[in-house]
Amino acid sequence: MANLKELRNRITSISSTMQITSAMKMVSAAKLKKAQDAIEQMRPFSSKLQDIIANVSATLDSSEGPFSQEREVKNLLIVPVTSNRGLCGGFNSGVIKSVNSVIDENKGAKVSLFTIGKKSVAAYKRTDMVSGEDIEIWNDLTFANASDIAEQLMTEYLEGKWDKIVLVYNRFKNAATQVVTAEQFLPISSSEESTTDSASTGDYIYEPKKEEILDILIPKSLKTQVFKVLLDSQASEHGARMTAMHKATDNATDLRDGLKLEYNQARQAAITNEILEIVGGAEALAG
């Protein structure tokens, strides 16, 4: 059994850790509310924009568009979206695992990475796959900054640098659940079923022409998609960290309580031994 001083030091250390994890949990909970409101407000807009594009393109040969042309995938770009900080459970490791799965599924292609977040940068810094990175986006996540990333990806795709671009991120479901998602960014793909459903929702008069509307809406939609992915990831990070810190605090509480019990038992045993020694000494003197 550990001595009393060692137990006291461990209890003090764990109590200090509990204060840190509890504070981090409260901070993440406060940030989560704002991030959750942002993604919940963005999703209806993004979904409706996709419906409009599907409706407009239903009667057009959208495969002829510059962002819709299917090519043989020789150069694949994966965009892993991770956080700049850890202590958020499996939030980052899930993205890295999914990226590795996408890489394995495309062995015939040359795979490159555009990493977002320090954790993905650190995961692949020793490889030759990283073609670009952005770790500053989390310092100021705005639509304008997200648009800069989207424009870079779209420009490189149009230039033929990439044949396919995939976004890998955590989709926010609730504070306790984040779903790792690999989502195709370019070329734009839409199922015939969804296009038919969207096209049948109403009859519209278009001004100007449908082709001109698509030329404006598709880049806007792609920028919105990147912004939504970043908002999803941000909300997921705060939710994952809040959950991880909650579990860490609970585990630390259980460990501290166990050590306190062990400490009290050791202290009681020490006191009992001292009493026995005193009684034994008194009996020896009396004898």
VOPAGU-2260 file (C-alpha; in pm, 1 decimal, decimal comma):
REM VOPAGU-2260
SITE   aa  ch    i         X         Y         Z
SITE  MET   A    0       0,0       0,0       0,0
SITE  ALA   A    1     131,0     345,7     -90,0
SITE  ASN   A    2     241,4     570,6     193,6
SITE  LEU   A    3      27,1     862,4     307,8
SITE  LYS   A    4     241,5    1134,4     151,0
SITE  GLU   A    5     232,9     969,7    -188,6
SITE  LEU   A    6    -143,8     927,7    -170,5
SITE  ARG   A    7    -190,1    1292,8     -70,4
SITE  ASN   A    8      21,0    1404,7    -367,4
SITE  ARG   A    9    -177,1    1189,6    -608,1
SITE  ILE   A   10    -509,4    1317,6    -472,7
SITE  THR   A   11    -389,7    1677,8    -508,3
SITE  SER   A   12    -268,6    1614,4    -861,7
SITE  ILE   A   13    -593,9    1450,8    -970,6
SITE  SER   A   14    -799,2    1729,4    -812,2
SITE  SER   A   15    -601,0    1986,1   -1011,0
SITE  THR   A   16    -659,2    1787,4   -1330,0
SITE  MET   A   17   -1030,8    1774,7   -1252,5
SITE  GLN   A   18   -1043,5    2152,4   -1228,3
SITE  ILE   A   19    -879,9    2181,6   -1572,4
SITE  THR   A   20   -1103,9    1925,5   -1743,6
SITE  SER   A   21   -1414,8    2072,8   -1583,0
SITE  ALA   A   22   -1318,9    2423,3   -1700,8
SITE  MET   A   23   -1248,8    2294,8   -2054,1
SITE  LYS   A   24   -1587,2    2123,4   -2055,8
SITE  MET   A   25   -1766,1    2446,9   -1965,5
SITE  VAL   A   26   -1572,0    2647,0   -2225,9
SITE  SER   A   27   -1651,8    2392,9   -2497,8
SITE  ALA   A   28   -2018,2    2389,7   -2394,2
SITE  ALA   A   29   -2035,6    2767,0   -2432,6
SITE  LYS   A   30   -1863,9    2758,0   -2773,1
SITE  LEU   A   31   -2080,4    2464,8   -2884,7
SITE  LYS   A   32   -2402,3    2664,2   -2849,2
SITE  LYS   A   33   -2278,3    2931,2   -3089,8
SITE  ALA   A   34   -2132,2    2679,0   -3335,8
SITE  GLN   A   35   -2445,9    2464,2   -3325,6
SITE  ASP   A   36   -2668,3    2764,7   -3400,2
SITE  ALA   A   37   -2443,7    2855,6   -3695,0
SITE  ILE   A   38   -2456,3    2512,2   -3859,6
SITE  GLU   A   39   -2830,2    2471,9   -3797,6
SITE  GLN   A   40   -2892,2    2806,2   -3967,5
SITE  MET   A   41   -2662,9    2718,9   -4260,0
SITE  ARG   A   42   -2806,4    2374,5   -4340,3
SITE  PRO   A   43   -3150,9    2489,1   -4466,2
SITE  PHE   A   44   -2987,9    2747,0   -4694,4
SITE  SER   A   45   -2737,4    2497,4   -4829,3
SITE  SER   A   46   -3006,5    2232,7   -4881,0
SITE  LYS   A   47   -3239,6    2475,1   -5059,4
SITE  LEU   A   48   -2958,2    2597,3   -5281,6
SITE  GLN   A   49   -2885,9    2237,9   -5383,3
SITE  ASP   A   50   -3255,4    2188,1   -5461,7
SITE  ILE   A   51   -3261,7    2496,8   -5682,2
SITE  ILE   A   52   -2953,1    2380,7   -5872,8
SITE  ALA   A   53   -3105,8    2034,8   -5917,3
SITE  ASN   A   54   -3428,3    2193,1   -6041,7
SITE  VAL   A   55   -3252,4    2423,3   -6285,7
SITE  SER   A   56   -3022,9    2153,3   -6419,4
SITE  ALA   A   57   -3298,4    1892,0   -6449,7
SITE  THR   A   58   -3370,9    1987,2   -6810,2
SITE  LEU   A   59   -3008,8    2057,4   -6901,1
SITE  ASP   A   60   -2713,4    1837,0   -6978,7
SITE  SER   A   61   -2525,8    1938,5   -6665,1
SITE  SER   A   62   -2242,2    1697,7   -6746,0
SITE  GLU   A   63   -2118,9    1951,2   -6996,5
SITE  GLY   A   64   -2052,4    2205,2   -6720,9
SITE  PRO   A   65   -1689,3    2267,4   -6623,6
SITE  PHE   A   66   -1750,2    2149,8   -6267,9
SITE  SER   A   67   -1949,1    1839,6   -6363,9
SITE  GLN   A   68   -1723,4    1664,9   -6613,0
SITE  GLU   A   69   -1629,3    1315,0   -6504,8
SITE  ARG   A   70   -1265,4    1225,2   -6574,3
SITE  GLU   A   71   -1046,7     926,5   -6514,8
SITE  VAL   A   72    -915,4     974,9   -6163,6
SITE  LYS   A   73    -539,2     999,3   -6202,5
SITE  ASN   A   74    -486,5    1283,7   -5954,7
SITE  LEU   A   75    -699,0    1276,4   -5640,4
SITE  LEU   A   76    -704,2    1554,8   -5382,6
SITE  ILE   A   77    -830,1    1479,1   -5032,5
SITE  VAL   A   78    -911,9    1762,9   -4793,2
SITE  PRO   A   79    -901,1    1634,8   -4432,2
SITE  VAL   A   80   -1065,5    1881,4   -4192,9
SITE  THR   A   81    -930,2    1851,3   -3839,8
SITE  SER   A   82    -882,0    2081,2   -3541,5
SITE  ASN   A   83    -581,2    2278,9   -3426,1
SITE  ARG   A   84    -603,9    2136,8   -3072,4
SITE  GLY   A   85    -644,2    1794,2   -2921,6
SITE  LEU   A   86    -822,4    1665,3   -2610,4
SITE  CYS   A   87   -1137,5    1597,5   -2812,1
SITE  GLY   A   88   -1158,9    1218,7   -2807,7
SITE  GLY   A   89   -1157,0    1045,7   -3144,8
SITE  PHE   A   90   -1252,0    1359,7   -3337,7
SITE  ASN   A   91    -923,6    1391,2   -3528,2
SITE  SER   A   92    -825,5    1024,7   -3538,2
SITE  GLY   A   93   -1156,5     939,5   -3705,2
SITE  VAL   A   94   -1083,7    1182,6   -3989,3
SITE  ILE   A   95    -729,1    1047,5   -4033,5
SITE  LYS   A   96    -861,3     691,2   -4041,8
SITE  SER   A   97   -1121,6     784,4   -4303,7
SITE  VAL   A   98    -857,0     961,5   -4516,1
SITE  ASN   A   99    -642,1     649,5   -4508,7
SITE  SER   A  100    -942,9     443,9   -4620,3
SITE  VAL   A  101   -1003,6     677,3   -4916,2
SITE  ILE   A  102    -634,7     650,1   -5006,8
SITE  ASP   A  103    -656,3     269,3   -4998,8
SITE  GLU   A  104    -964,7     278,9   -5220,9
SITE  ASN   A  105    -778,6     483,7   -5484,7
SITE  LYS   A  106    -448,2     297,9   -5514,8
SITE  GLY   A  107    -436,1     356,5   -5888,5
SITE  ALA   A  108    -438,9     734,4   -5849,5
SITE  LYS   A  109    -179,4     980,2   -5729,1
SITE  VAL   A  110    -316,8    1109,2   -5399,5
SITE  SER   A  111    -244,0    1456,6   -5263,4
SITE  LEU   A  112    -371,0    1628,6   -4949,4
SITE  PHE   A  113    -481,1    1980,6   -4870,1
SITE  THR   A  114    -477,3    1969,7   -4491,5
SITE  ILE   A  115    -697,6    2193,2   -4277,9
SITE  GLY   A  116    -604,3    2206,2   -3909,3
SITE  LYS   A  117    -279,2    2138,8   -3726,2
SITE  LYS   A  118    -368,0    1779,8   -3641,2
SITE  SER   A  119    -392,6    1670,5   -4005,1
SITE  VAL   A  120     -75,6    1865,9   -4083,1
SITE  ALA   A  121     106,3    1677,1   -3806,9
SITE  ALA   A  122     -35,4    1342,1   -3920,7
SITE  TYR   A  123      97,6    1372,2   -4276,2
SITE  LYS   A  124     394,4    1608,6   -4244,2
SITE  ARG   A  125     642,9    1323,8   -4300,0
SITE  THR   A  126     477,0    1215,5   -4623,3
SITE  ASP   A  127     511,7    1367,8   -4969,5
SITE  MET   A  128     135,9    1390,4   -5019,3
SITE  VAL   A  129      71,9    1735,1   -4867,9
SITE  SER   A  130      26,2    1991,5   -5145,1
SITE  GLY   A  131    -117,1    2268,3   -4928,7
SITE  GLU   A  132    -242,1    2350,0   -4582,0
SITE  ASP   A  133    -451,5    2598,0   -4387,4
SITE  ILE   A  134    -432,5    2620,5   -4008,7
SITE  GLU   A  135    -545,6    2980,8   -3973,4
SITE  ILE   A  136    -906,4    2926,1   -4082,0
SITE  TRP   A  137   -1011,1    2831,1   -3727,7
SITE  ASN   A  138    -888,0    3165,4   -3594,5
SITE  ASP   A  139   -1149,9    3347,3   -3802,9
SITE  LEU   A  140   -1407,9    3119,1   -3961,5
SITE  THR   A  141   -1611,9    3334,7   -4198,9
SITE  PHE   A  142   -1780,1    3275,6   -4532,7
SITE  ALA   A  143   -1519,1    3497,6   -4700,5
SITE  ASN   A  144   -1230,1    3288,2   -4565,3
SITE  ALA   A  145   -1408,3    2964,5   -4655,1
SITE  SER   A  146   -1468,2    3104,3   -5004,8
SITE  ASP   A  147   -1094,3    3157,4   -5048,5
SITE  ILE   A  148   -1035,1    2786,3   -4988,2
SITE  ALA   A  149   -1321,0    2690,8   -5221,3
SITE  GLU   A  150   -1195,3    2920,7   -5497,2
SITE  GLN   A  151    -847,8    2769,5   -5473,3
SITE  LEU   A  152    -989,0    2417,9   -5503,5
SITE  MET   A  153   -1217,3    2513,9   -5791,7
SITE  THR   A  154    -937,1    2690,6   -5980,1
SITE  GLU   A  155    -700,3    2395,5   -5946,7
SITE  TYR   A  156    -976,6    2159,8   -6061,0
SITE  LEU   A  157   -1054,5    2370,1   -6367,9
SITE  GLU   A  158    -682,8    2385,5   -6449,8
SITE  GLY   A  159    -677,2    2006,2   -6454,6
SITE  LYS   A  160    -449,9    1969,4   -6154,5
SITE  TRP   A  161    -702,7    1740,2   -5985,7
SITE  ASP   A  162    -947,0    1495,5   -6140,0
SITE  LYS   A  163   -1143,9    1452,0   -5820,6
SITE  ILE   A  164   -1161,9    1633,0   -5484,3
SITE  VAL   A  165   -1298,3    1471,5   -5166,8
SITE  LEU   A  166   -1373,1    1646,9   -4836,2
SITE  VAL   A  167   -1330,4    1439,0   -4518,8
SITE  TYR   A  168   -1477,7    1588,6   -4202,4
SITE  ASN   A  169   -1694,6    1529,0   -3896,8
SITE  ARG   A  170   -2061,7    1599,5   -3960,7
SITE  PHE   A  171   -2233,8    1736,2   -3651,9
SITE  LYS   A  172   -2532,4    1534,2   -3532,0
SITE  ASN   A  173   -2551,0    1631,1   -3166,3
SITE  ALA   A  174   -2316,1    1712,0   -2880,5
SITE  ALA   A  175   -2235,0    1345,2   -2823,6
SITE  THR   A  176   -2235,8    1221,3   -3183,2
SITE  GLN   A  177   -2020,6    1324,9   -3478,3
SITE  VAL   A  178   -2030,0    1128,5   -3803,0
SITE  VAL   A  179   -1707,3    1107,3   -4004,7
SITE  THR   A  180   -1804,2    1181,1   -4364,8
SITE  ALA   A  181   -1614,2    1154,5   -4694,2
SITE  GLU   A  182   -1797,9    1385,1   -4934,2
SITE  GLN   A  183   -1719,9    1438,9   -5301,5
SITE  PHE   A  184   -1663,6    1806,8   -5373,4
SITE  LEU   A  185   -1568,6    1797,3   -5740,1
SITE  PRO   A  186   -1681,6    1694,3   -5991,4
SITE  ILE   A  187   -2039,1    1774,9   -5893,6
SITE  SER   A  188   -2244,7    1458,0   -5879,5
SITE  SER   A  189   -2620,1    1439,5   -5846,8
SITE  SER   A  190   -2835,3    1130,7   -5860,5
SITE  GLU   A  191   -3108,4    1109,9   -6120,0
SITE  GLU   A  192   -3362,6    1033,2   -5850,0
SITE  SER   A  193   -3287,1    1347,1   -5648,0
SITE  THR   A  194   -3279,8    1556,1   -5963,4
SITE  THR   A  195   -3618,3    1421,4   -6071,4
SITE  ASP   A  196   -3768,7    1481,2   -5727,8
SITE  SER   A  197   -3636,9    1837,5   -5718,3
SITE  ALA   A  198   -3747,5    1910,3   -6071,1
SITE  SER   A  199   -4101,4    1801,1   -5996,7
SITE  THR   A  200   -4145,0    2031,2   -5699,7
SITE  GLY   A  201   -4257,1    2324,9   -5909,0
SITE  ASP   A  202   -4268,4    2500,2   -6242,3
SITE  TYR   A  203   -4053,3    2813,7   -6260,9
SITE  ILE   A  204   -3995,0    3096,6   -6503,7
SITE  TYR   A  205   -3621,8    3165,3   -6529,2
SITE  GLU   A  206   -3472,9    3504,4   -6599,6
SITE  PRO   A  207   -3209,9    3514,0   -6745,4
SITE  LYS   A  208   -3148,2    3174,4   -6905,8
SITE  LYS   A  209   -3104,5    2856,7   -6705,0
SITE  GLU   A  210   -2744,2    2824,0   -6824,7
SITE  GLU   A  211   -2659,2    3168,8   -6692,0
SITE  ILE   A  212   -2825,2    3092,0   -6361,0
SITE  LEU   A  213   -2615,8    2776,5   -6324,4
SITE  ASP   A  214   -2297,5    2969,5   -6401,6
SITE  ILE   A  215   -2374,2    3188,5   -6099,6
SITE  LEU   A  216   -2528,2    2934,1   -5862,8
SITE  ILE   A  217   -2280,8    2646,6   -5897,6
SITE  PRO   A  218   -1972,7    2840,9   -5773,3
SITE  LYS   A  219   -2190,6    2989,5   -5499,0
SITE  SER   A  220   -2309,6    2641,3   -5405,1
SITE  LEU   A  221   -1954,1    2504,4   -5390,6
SITE  LYS   A  222   -1842,3    2789,4   -5164,7
SITE  THR   A  223   -2144,8    2727,9   -4943,4
SITE  GLN   A  224   -2060,0    2357,3   -4930,8
SITE  VAL   A  225   -1707,5    2428,6   -4803,6
SITE  PHE   A  226   -1840,3    2676,2   -4546,1
SITE  LYS   A  227   -2098,3    2422,5   -4426,3
SITE  VAL   A  228   -1830,7    2153,9   -4394,3
SITE  LEU   A  229   -1616,2    2387,5   -4183,0
SITE  LEU   A  230   -1912,5    2484,8   -3963,4
SITE  ASP   A  231   -1999,3    2115,3   -3922,0
SITE  SER   A  232   -1642,4    2039,6   -3819,9
SITE  GLN   A  233   -1626,4    2331,6   -3578,3
SITE  ALA   A  234   -1947,7    2230,8   -3401,1
SITE  SER   A  235   -1834,5    1867,7   -3394,9
SITE  GLU   A  236   -1501,4    1964,5   -3238,7
SITE  HIS   A  237   -1665,7    2152,4   -2952,6
SITE  GLY   A  238   -1914,6    1871,7   -2898,0
SITE  ALA   A  239   -1641,8    1606,6   -2900,2
SITE  ARG   A  240   -1423,5    1806,6   -2660,8
SITE  MET   A  241   -1712,1    1873,8   -2424,5
SITE  THR   A  242   -1798,4    1503,3   -2417,3
SITE  ALA   A  243   -1434,3    1399,5   -2375,3
SITE  MET   A  244   -1377,1    1644,9   -2090,1
SITE  HIS   A  245   -1701,1    1535,0   -1922,9
SITE  LYS   A  246   -1584,2    1172,7   -1930,0
SITE  ALA   A  247   -1236,8    1273,4   -1813,9
SITE  THR   A  248   -1384,2    1464,0   -1519,9
SITE  ASP   A  249   -1603,8    1168,5   -1424,7
SITE  ASN   A  250   -1308,7     928,3   -1445,1
SITE  ALA   A  251   -1091,9    1161,8   -1240,1
SITE  THR   A  252   -1367,8    1187,4    -978,4
SITE  ASP   A  253   -1388,2     808,6    -950,1
SITE  LEU   A  254   -1010,2     781,8    -926,2
SITE  ARG   A  255    -988,7    1056,4    -663,7
SITE  ASP   A  256   -1263,9     897,0    -454,3
SITE  GLY   A  257   -1083,8     562,8    -470,0
SITE  LEU   A  258    -756,7     721,8    -361,7
SITE  LYS   A  259    -930,3     903,9     -76,3
SITE  LEU   A  260   -1072,6     574,9      44,6
SITE  GLU   A  261    -728,5     415,6      19,7
SITE  TYR   A  262    -577,4     714,1     200,3
SITE  ASN   A  263    -831,3     693,0     484,4
SITE  GLN   A  264    -773,5     319,7     519,8
SITE  ALA   A  265    -396,0     369,4     529,5
SITE  ARG   A  266    -431,0     652,1     782,4
SITE  GLN   A  267    -662,9     443,6     997,9
SITE  ALA   A  268    -419,5     149,9     982,5
SITE  ALA   A  269    -131,5     378,8    1081,0
SITE  ILE   A  270    -327,4     518,0    1376,3
SITE  THR   A  271    -425,2     165,3    1484,1
SITE  ASN   A  272     -61,0      54,8    1471,5
SITE  GLU   A  273      42,3     354,2    1681,6
SITE  ILE   A  274    -225,4     272,4    1940,2
SITE  LEU   A  275    -114,5     -89,8    1951,1
SITE  GLU   A  276     246,5      17,5    1999,6
SITE  ILE   A  277     148,6     250,3    2283,2
SITE  VAL   A  278     -64,1     -15,5    2451,3
SITE  GLY   A  279     211,8    -273,0    2407,2
SITE  GLY   A  280     468,5     -35,1    2553,8
SITE  ALA   A  281     242,7      44,4    2848,0
SITE  GLU   A  282     187,3    -325,9    2920,7
SITE  ALA   A  283     560,3    -389,3    2899,8
SITE  LEU   A  284     627,1    -113,5    3153,3
SITE  ALA   A  285     351,0    -239,8    3380,1
SITE  GLY   A  286     491,4    -591,8    3364,2
